[in-house]
Amino acid sequence: MTIKELAKYLDDAALQRMEVSQISDTQTLTINEAYQVQTELLERRYKRGEKYIGIKMGMTSRAKMVQMNIFEMVWGRLTNAMIEEEGGNVELKKYIHPRVEPELCFLIKKDISHPLNALETMNYIEAVAPAMEIIDSRYKNFKFNHSDVVADNSSSSGLVLGTWFCKDTNFSNLGIAMEINGKITQIGSTATILGNPIRALVAASQLTLKYEHTIKANDFVLAGAATTADFIPPNAHVRLRMEGQESEVYSQAPDSDERDVDNAVQAAQRAFPTWSKTSLEKRYEILIKISQLIEKNKDELVALEINDTGKAYDIVSHVDIPRSSSNFRFFATGIMHFASESHHMPEGGLNYTMRDPIGVVACISPWNFPLYLFTWKIAPALAAGNTVIGKPSEVTPMTAFRFSQICQEAGLPAGVLNIIHGVGKKVGNAISEHKNIKAISFTGSTQTAKTIASIAAPMFKKISFELGGKNPNVIFADCNWDKMIATTLRSSFSNSGQVCLCGSRIFIQESIYEKFKTYFLDKVKNLKVGDPMDKETKFGSMVSKPHFDKVMGCIELAKKEGGKILAGGKQLKLTGRCANGYFIEPTVIEGLPQNCRTNNEEIFGPVVTLQPFKTEAEAVELANAVEYGLSATLWTQDVNRAHQVAAKLECGVVWVNDWMVRDLRTPFGGKKSSGVGKEGGWESLRFFTEPKNIYVGI
């Protein structure tokens, strides 16, 4: 048979769920020819609408390679049709000989255009997840043959992905156990994948390029099996347990995909004509009712937010939930006073401007202030007459779910607000790509914003981004000492540093540097980090294990860069119900130059650096010496200096002699890599409307 005929032969077998004879029973294929069959086989799947999502590696055990007498690993392609829902049901009848094996999956950060070496591989990894691969040979009475395996797409048929975690996690030797119906059937380690899964990615880069295939950004790469495979019996429950990834499950949220996004957009489109024409008074009534119901359900929302985030009761009960209610109250009132422009011309003409709702808009919020920032976007979008696709962070979905029920109770019509849960790669990308979503308001990482912009910009969508920060806290010798110390503690470690506005770079005038260090360290060492539910606790945990690993990795990097740890720097182990929590001591570091990574990259944890300065000009230069420009804090009692320095700081918000004082009427947002556009007050309502100028000759 020809290459195309062989591909059809294997594809038909898969479609019809039937066993076929091995190719090697009747003809001999070279490995090159086998990969040609595989390529043609996948082309047939693509023509049926399947989409390529990455590759899998096979034969990643050296012992297995020796046993099978082969000298090169194998690889196959993955498509979106192979994805099986985590926690869902697998339809076994679509497989022939289904077996399952635990693997490690890499999410690729950027295109791999050359063969990698082990040292550079980490630069190409965005995240890592435990996975289970379902392998399924179409061959009857299979006897191993290298080319047969390659031609049949290396037997790859299904894929279940677990939770993504930080690439900085040490995954070289994680214990893995696979359970079937509660009984452990396989025990192994990621170290069985070539001694270190990184080597599988090295091999993948070499093999795919050899066969003229490029691994691209956002591709999955299955590194290989950590144990041998097990057959999947009917009605079985299969579970993968990975060391370091175990925690208590207290709820589940939908793992949505592009189909859910499209359904939500269709619902929003159906609702838009009526909602956009709904009177301002009626919109006001519904939004005020939502505000009132958030207040009424405050205690429940506080508990949900603490469970999801690990934030301290103090900040959730006094900031997060009250502000969520305020957001709706503010914009409900604001839309009643939102006025457009008119200009009379001397020649007798009149120009007036109408501001119309855009249509279907997307609001994507982060995990650090889940309901607070979700409502900060949704409230003005609804007030302006838009219908909304809302995506909360998959890390913190609970208050968004409860909020959806509150909106229904308040009488918000069906389809006006559509909340979609799910991971960014599936849901976020689908939102960015959807042609009928006209605007995107996003708060999150700068890297994610770049991805959204690369998709949305060619489609001419409106975008508003509130992104990361590496904010300076500039302290002059003439400051109000007591207020400065108390506020700097708060601006450094509020929400355990998981606030984009935290002042993580503290610049102290040289004449008071040693005094500041003594006072500040004394206060830091007495900060109470503890059980977030304890009302006396001021600082809680990191939001997740991956984020904990990232922050601890940043502290280790600071040490390598020459930083001296003055306080903290270690994991804090609690007792009781939080014994396995991800707590980090408030950390203070000195001795680092401004051009090091620690002083330039956002850490987003309880970590600050101290740097002395001599002159006003030096302070401004240091403060502006990063790619970010979100906020700054300035401490001085010299009014002229305050105005002059504030004007020179390259950021969107400057607080003088205070921090985190918010007036919802004012514009909020960053410069440089900290964002595009502004939120707050009229800025939000302008973003969620389109101006139309009308001229009338008089």
N, C-alpha and C positions, 0 to 999 in steps of 0.2 A: 504493500500500500504506500501511497505517497504521504508526504508530511501532512497535507490537508486531510487526506482520508483517515490517517491515524488519529488526528485531532478529533474528527467527527466520530470516529469509533469510540474513543474514550468519553467524549462529551455525551453521546447518545446513551452510553452505559450509565452515566451519572444521572441524566434526566429521567431515564426509565427505571432506575434503581435495579439494575441487573448486573450479574457477574459476567465477565468476559475473559477470554483466554489472554494470557500475557503476550505482549508483542514479540518478545524474544522466543516464543514457541515457534514462530513462523518466519521471522526475519531479524536481522541484526542491525541495531542502531548504534552509531557513535554517540558520545555524550553531547557533542555539538548538535547532532540531528535530534536527539532527545529534547534538548532545550528549544529547538525550533518547533517541535510538536507541542511542547508546553506553551510557547508563545501563541501558536495558532489556536490552541485550546482556549486560552484566555481571551483571545480576540472574539471567539464565538460568544463567550459570556458577556463581554463588553457590548456586543451588538444587541444582546437581550436587555440591556439597560443597567447591567452591573457596573460598579465603579471600582477602579483599582484603589487600594488603601495602603498597600505596603507589601512586605515579603516575609517569608518564614525561612528559618535555617533548619536543616536537618543533618543528622549524623554528626552532631556536635560533641559526641563522646568519643574520645580517642580509642577507648577499649572497643567500642562498637565498630569503629572504622577498621581496626585490626581484625576483629571477628569477621567482618563482612568482606575483608580483603579489598578495601577501596582506599584511595589516597586523596580524595577531594570531597569536601562536604557538598551537600546538595541544597538547593534553594527553590522555593516556589512562590507564586504570587497569592496575595490575599485580596478579596473583594468585599464590598460592603454586604453582599448577600450572605457571606460566611459568618457574619456577626450574630451570635446568639445572646439573648438578654441575660445579664447577670441576675440570678434569682428567678429566672423565668423557666419555662418548660421547653425542652428540646424535643422536637418531633423526630423520634428515632426512625420512623418508616422512610424518611428521606435519605437515610444512610444505608449502606450495605453491610460493612463490617466496622461499625463505629468503635473507636478506642479513644481514650482521653489521657492526656499527659500534661503535667504542670510545666509551665514555661515562665520566662521573664520577657516582658515586651518593652522595647524602647520606643519612645516618641522622638522622632528626629527633628532637630532644631533648624538645620539648614542643609542645602543640597550637598551631597557627597560627590564631588567631581574628580576625586583622585583616590587611589588606595590609601587607606588610613594606617597609621601606626598606633600602638597602644597609648602613647603619650598624648596624642592630639584627640583621641576618640571622645573624651568627656566634653569637648567643645561642641560636639555635634549632637549631644543628647539634651533634650528639653525636659523629659520626665521618664519615669520607669513605673511599670505596673505589673503585678502578678497576673498571670493569664492561664487559661486552660485551652489547649488546642485539641480539637476533635479531628483525628486522622482516619481516613477511610479509603482503603484500596478497593478499586473496582475489579481487581483480578481474582479469578477463581483458583483456589488451592495455591495461593501465592508462594513462590520461591524467590528469594531476594535476587534481584538483578538491577544493577546501578541505573542503566538507561531506562528500564521500565518505570522505576520510581520517579526519575526526573520527568519523563514524558507525562506521567499522571499527576503533574503539578506537585510532586513530592508528597502526595497523599493528603495534602491540606484541604480540609473540607469545612471546618467550623472553628470558631474562636469566641471565647468568653473572656472579657477583660474585667479585672478588678479595679480598685481605686488607684489612681495615679499618685505617685509620691516623688519627692524631690530627687533629682539626679545625684545630689551630694550624699544621699544615704549610701552607706557601705553595703552594697548588694553582692559583694564577691563571694560570700560564704554564708548565705542565709538558709537556715533550715526550712525544709518544705515537707509537709505531710498532706497526702491526698486521702480523703475519706469517701467511701461509698456506703450509703445507708448507715452513717454514724460509725463505721468501722474503718480504721486506718488500713489502707491497702498498700500504700507506697510511702516510704520515708527517704528523703534525699536532701540534696543541698544544691544551691545555685553554683557551687564550686565544681559540680560535675559537668557543667557546661564549659568544656575546654580549660578547666581549672579556674576560670574567671569569665563571666559572661561578656566582658569587654572584648575578649578575643573573638567571640562570635560576630561582633559588629565589625571588627577588623577584617575577618574573613568575608563577611557579607560585602564590604566595600570592594574587596579584591575580586570576588567571584562575579558579582553583578556587572562590574565594569568589564570584566573579561568577556562576558556575554552581551555586551553593549546595552546594559540596562543601568539607569541612574537612580539611586535612592534620593528622594527629594524631601524638602522640608515638609513636616507634618505627616510623613509616612510612618507606619508602624514597622518595626522589625522584631519578629519573634526570635529570640536568641537561641532557642533550642530546649530540649527536654531536660528537666532536673531529675526525673526518675523515669523508669520504664513506663510504658503505656498499659492501661487496663481497659478491658472491654466494658462497655456500658450496658448493663442489663436493663430490661424494661422496668419502668416504675421506680427507678433508682434515684436517690438524691446524692449528687456528687459535690463535694466541697473541698476547696483548696485552702490550707492553712499555711501562712508564711510567717516565719519568725519576725517579730518587730512590727507586724501589721495587724496584730490582734487587739481588739478593743470591744467594748460592749455595744451591741446594736440596740438603739432605743427607738428607731423608727426607720421607715424607708420612704424614698421619694422617687417619682417617675424618672426613668432614664429616657428622656424624649429624643427624637431625631427630626430629620428634615420633614417627615410626613406630618408630625405634630405641629411644627412651625407653619407649614402650609395650611393646615386646618385652622390654626389660630388666626392666620392672616385673612383667610376667607371669612371667618366669623367677624373679624374686625371690619372688613370691607362692607359686610352686610349691615353692621351697626352704624357705620360712619354717617350715612346720609341723615339719619334721624338724630343722632347725638350732636352732630355739628350744627343742626338747626334748633336744638333744644335751647330754650330761653336761658339767659344768664341767671335769672332768679332760680330756675329749677336746678341748674348745675350747682349753684351756690348751696341750695338746700341739701343736695345729695352729698356734696363734699364736706359740708359742716357735720352732717350726720356721721360720715366716716370718721371725722376727727373726734366726735363725741364717743363713738363706739371704741375707738382705740383707747381713749381715756378710761372708759368703763371696764375694758378688759386688760387694763394695765398689768395687774398681778400675773395673769396667765402669760401675757406676752413677755414680761420680764423673765419668767422661769424658762420659757422656750428659748429666748435669746441667750441666756446664760448657759443652758445645756448645749446649744449649738456652738457657741464661740469660746466658752471658758472665761468670758469677761466678768469682772467683779460686779457684784450686786450694786455697788455704789454708783458706778457709771451708767449701768443699764437702766436703773430705776430713776436716776436724776437727769440723764441726758438722752439716751437712745429712744426710749418709748415716749417721754413727754415731747421730744422734738418731732417724732413721727406724727403725733397728733397736731403739733403746731404747724407742720408743713401743709397739712390739708386746710387748717383754719386760715392760714396766711393767704394761700392761693385762692381759696373760696372767696375771700374778701377782695383779694387783689384783682380778680377778673371783673369784679363789679366796677372797678375804678380805672381799668385799663383803657386808655384813650389813644386814638390815632391823631395824626397831624393834619393840619390844613394850612394852606399858604395863599394869601390873596396877592395877586400880581397887580402892579400899578396900572398896567394896560387894561385891567378890567377882568382878567381871568381868575379862576379859582382852582387850586389843586387841593385835593384831599386824598388821604391814604386809608384804604381798607386793610385790615389784617385778618386773613382767613386762616382757619385751621389747615394744617398740612395734609392730613389724612391718617394713614396708619403709620405710627411711629414706634420705635423700639427703645426701651429703657433697660439698660444692663447695669446691675449694681454689684458691688464687691462684698466680701465676707466680713470686713472689719466693723462696719456699722450696717448690718443687714437691713433692718426695717427703716432706720433713719434715712439712709441714702436711697433706698428703693422708693420711699414716699416722696423724697426731695425731687425726684424726677417725674414720678407718675402724677403727682398732684397738679403741677402746672400744665402737663400735657393734657390731662382730662379737662382742666378748667378752660383751656383754650379751645376745646371742642374736638380734639383728636381722639381716635381710638388707639389703644396701646397694646403692644406685645411686651410683656415684662419678663425679664429673665433674672432671677436672683442667683447668687453664687451657689453652685452645687455643694459647697462646703457647709453652707448655713441656710438650708431651705425652709426651716420650720415656721418662722414668723411670716414669711411670704405666703405660705399655705394658709395660715390662720387669717392673715390679712385678706385673702381672697374671699373667705367666708364672711368677714366683716363687710366687705364691699357689697356682697349679695344681700346681706341683712339691711344695709343702708339703702337699698333700692337701685343700685347701679345696674342699668339694663344689660342683658346678656350680650356678649360680644364687644362691649366697650373696653373692658380690661381683660386680657388673656394672659395668664401667668404660665410660663413654660419652665419646668425644671429640667435639668440635664447638664451634661458637661460642655465646656466651651467648644471643644473640637467639633462636636456634632451640632449642638443647638446654636452656639454663638456664630459659627460659620454659616449655618443655614439662614440665620437672621440677617447677617451681613450680605449674603448673596441674593436674598429674596427681592425680586424686582418691584414688588408692591409695597415694600417698606420704604418710606420716603425720607426718614430721618432716624439717626441713631444717637442717643445720649448714653455715654459709657463712662463709668468710673472704674479704674483698675490699673493694671500695670502698663507701663510705656510700651513694652514689647507686644502685648496683646493689642494695644491701640494701633500699632504699626500694621499688624495683620488686618484689623478691621478697615483701616484707611486704605490699604492696598486693594481691598475688594470694593469698598464703598465709593472711593473717589472716582474711578472710571464710570460708575453708574450715576454720578452727580447727586448722591444723597447728601443731605445736610448732616454734619457731624458736630458733636460737642464732646470733648474729652477732658475729664479731670483725672490726672495721672499722678505719678509718684513724686516724691520730694526728697531732697537732701538739705533740709532747712537749717539756716544759720541762726544762732542765738548770740547776738553781739552785746557784750556787757562792758560798759564804760565805767571808769572808776567813780564817777559822780552819781551812780545809780542809787535808787531807794533800796538799801541793802536787804532789809528783812522781806520786803515784798518780792524782790528779785529772787532771793533764795527759794522762797516758798513756791513761787510761780515756775521757776526753772525746774524744780523737782517734778512738777505737774507736766510741764511741756516736754520734759525728757522721757517720762515713763508712763504717761497716761495710756490706759488700755495696754499696758506692758509694751509700749512703743509701737503698737500696731495702729498708728494713726498717721496718715500721710502728712499731717501738719506738725508732727513732733519736731522739736529742735534738736536734731541728732548731732549737729556740729556746734559746740559751744566755744565761742571766742571771747577770751577774758583779757582786759587791758593788763599789761604786764605788771603795773604797780600793785594790782590787787590779786594777781594770779594765785600766789601761794595761800593767801587768806581765803580766797574763794574755794580752792581745792580742799582746805582743811574743813571749812564749814559744810561744804557740799557733800563730801565723803561721809562726814559724821551723820548727816541726814539720810543719805542713801542707804547706809548700813542698817538703819532703823526702819526702813520701809517694810510694811507688812504685805508679804506675798502669801496667798493662802487659798483656801477653799472659796471659789467664787460666790457660793451661796451664803457665806458668812458675811453678815452686814458690816462687820468691822474690817473686812478685807478691802484693801485699796487697789491691789493689783492681782490679776488672775493669771491664767495660763496662756501659752501659745495656742492658736486656733486648731492646730493639727500636728501630727507627727512629722509630716513632710516639712511644714514650716518650722517646727522646732529644730529639725536637722539642718535646715538652711541657716537659721540664726546661729546655731552652735558652730556651723562651718565658717560663718563670717567671723566669729570670735577667734577661732583657730587661725584664720587668715591674718587677722590683725596682729596676732602674736608673731607669725612668720614675717610680717612686714616691719617688725621692730617695736610694736606697741607694748606698753607696760600696763598690765591690768591693775588698776588701783582699787577696784571693788568688783565683786561678782565674778562673772566669767564662767560660771559652772551651772550645771543643772541643779535645781532645788528639789530635793525629795521630800514629799509630804507624807503624812500618815493618814490612816482612815480611808475614806472613800476616794480621795485624790492621790492615793499612793502610786498609781501608774500614770499620773498626769504629766503633761509636758510643760513644766515650770522652769523658768530661767531666772537666776538672780539678776537684779538690776546691775548693769555693768558699765563701768567708767574706765576709759582708756586714755592714756596720754603718750606723747613721744612719737606721734606719727606725722609724716609730712603731708601737706595738702594734696599732693599728686598721687598718693597711694590709693589702692582700690577701696580700702575701708572708708576713706574720706570722700569717695566719689560715687559709690554704689549704694543704692537704698537697701538697708538691712531690714527694716520694718520689724524691729524687736527692741527689747529694753537695753539698748546699747548706745552710749554717747561717747564722743571723743572731746578732749580738751585741747585747745591751742591758744597760746598767748599772742597778743599783738601789741604794737607800740603806738601806732598813729591811727588816726581816723581813716586815712587813705589805705593803709595796710588792711584794716578791718574790712573795708568795702571790697578790696581786691580778693581777700580770702573768701568772703561771703559769696562773691559772684563766680568763684573759680570752679563751678561744677556745671554739668549739662542741664540740671534741673533749675526751676525757678517758680516754686509754688508759693512759699511763704517765708517770712523772716520775723524775728523778734528783736527788738532794740531797747536797750536799757540805758537811759541817760536822763538827767534833770535839766539839761541844757536844751531849751526849746529850739534854738537855731540849729544846733547839731542834729536834733531829732528830725527836723524837716529836711535838712540837707542830706543826711545819710539815707533817710527813707526814700528820698527821690532817686538816689543812685543805686539802690538795691534792685537787682534784676529779678523781680518776682511779682506775683499777682496780688499778694496780701502782705502788709507790714503791720505788726502790732507794736506799738510803742508803750513801754512800761506795763505790759499785760500780755495775755496769750489766750487765744481761742474765744475771744469775745465776738459773738456773731450777731449781726443785724440782718434779718432776712431780706431787707430791702436793698442791700448793697450787692454789687457784682462780686462773684467768687470764681476763681480759677487761676491757673498758672501761666507762666511764660516758658519759653524754650521747650525742653522735653517734658514739662509738667502739664501740658495740656493745650487744647485748642478751644477757643470760645469761652464764654462765661455763663455761670448759673446764678440764680438769685434775683428776686425782685422782677423788674420789667425785663431784665436780660433773659430770664427763663421763658417768659411769655412771648418775647420777641423770637426766641429760637423756635418755639413750637407754633409759630404762625408765619404766614407768607404775606409780605406787603404788596399791595396793588395800588398804584397811583392813578387817580382819575382827574382829568382836567375838564373843566366846564367853562366854556367861553361865556362871558357876560356882556 
